[in-house]
Amino acid sequence: MSAVRKLGRPTAHRMSMLKGMATGLLDKGRIQTTVCRAKEVAPLAEKMITLGKLNTLAAKRQAMAFLKKEDVVKKLFDDIAPGYAARNGGYTRIIRTGPRRGDGAEMAIVELV
């Protein structure tokens, strides 16, 4: 079992940040962030895609409660999730890109496969 990464933030701030990053990932298809944040946001985005594959009213309500934008939820259920209908997980990919110029933090790109 993996340890929870706190990312130096209180729980509410951390969850809000991760929800925003998951929303951005599903909206744009890829985001650039630090490796630690990437490892936290990828499973959350995969859970949202799994909800999208269910395509029930309850799943839509759960997705609306988690994601920040209604149009992203519509895109998730109409466009993204049907594309992964034959796939059983592994919807995201993390690509390490090297250190950030300012502080040397290890950066990564999270993208939908």
ZAMARGU-4260 file (C-alpha; in steps of 0.2 Angstrom, whole numbers, plus 5000, padded with zeros to 4 digits):
<rodrens>
0) 5000/5000/5000 | 5007/5017/4995 | 5009/5031/5008 | 4999/5047/5006 | 5009/5061/4999
5) 5004/5077/5009 | 5013/5089/4996 | 5015/5101/5010 | 4997/5107/5011 | 4982/5105/5022
10) 4970/5091/5017 | 4957/5103/5010 | 4970/5113/5000 | 4978/5097/4993 | 4962/5089/4988
15) 4956/5106/4979 | 4973/5106/4970 | 4972/5088/4964 | 4954/5090/4959 | 4959/5105/4948
20) 4973/5096/4941 | 4962/5081/4937 | 4950/5092/4929 | 4964/5100/4918 | 4971/5084/4913
25) 4954/5077/4907 | 4950/5094/4898 | 4967/5096/4889 | 4973/5078/4888 | 4990/5082/4896
30) 4997/5093/4910 | 5015/5097/4916 | 5018/5096/4935 | 5031/5089/4947 | 5033/5070/4949
35) 5025/5069/4966 | 5010/5078/4960 | 5009/5068/4944 | 5009/5052/4955 | 4995/5058/4965
40) 4984/5065/4951 | 4985/5050/4939 | 4975/5038/4949 | 4962/5051/4952 | 4960/5054/4934
45) 4959/5035/4931 | 4945/5034/4943 | 4935/5047/4934 | 4937/5038/4918 | 4931/5022/4926
50) 4916/5032/4932 | 4914/5038/4914 | 4914/5020/4908 | 4899/5016/4919 | 4888/5030/4911
55) 4875/5030/4925 | 4866/5044/4933 | 4875/5040/4949 | 4892/5040/4941 | 4888/5057/4933
60) 4884/5064/4950 | 4899/5057/4958 | 4910/5065/4943 | 4901/5081/4945 | 4905/5081/4964
65) 4923/5078/4960 | 4927/5088/4944 | 4927/5107/4944 | 4919/5110/4927 | 4902/5104/4920
70) 4908/5104/4902 | 4923/5093/4907 | 4911/5080/4915 | 4901/5080/4898 | 4917/5078/4888
75) 4922/5064/4900 | 4906/5054/4898 | 4903/5058/4879 | 4921/5058/4872 | 4934/5051/4883
80) 4927/5036/4892 | 4920/5028/4876 | 4937/5028/4869 | 4943/5017/4883 | 4929/5005/4883
85) 4940/4990/4879 | 4954/4995/4891 | 4954/4989/4909 | 4964/5003/4917 | 4981/5011/4913
90) 4973/5027/4905 | 4987/5039/4910 | 5005/5039/4907 | 5019/5049/4917 | 5034/5055/4907
95) 5048/5062/4917 | 5055/5078/4909 | 5070/5083/4920 | 5073/5096/4933 | 5064/5113/4934
100) 5075/5127/4930 | 5071/5138/4945 | 5072/5126/4960 | 5077/5109/4952 | 5061/5100/4956
105) 5059/5084/4946 | 5046/5088/4932 | 5034/5076/4923 | 5021/5076/4910 | 5004/5067/4914
110) 4994/5063/4898 | 4980/5052/4893 | 4986/5036/4883
</rodrens>
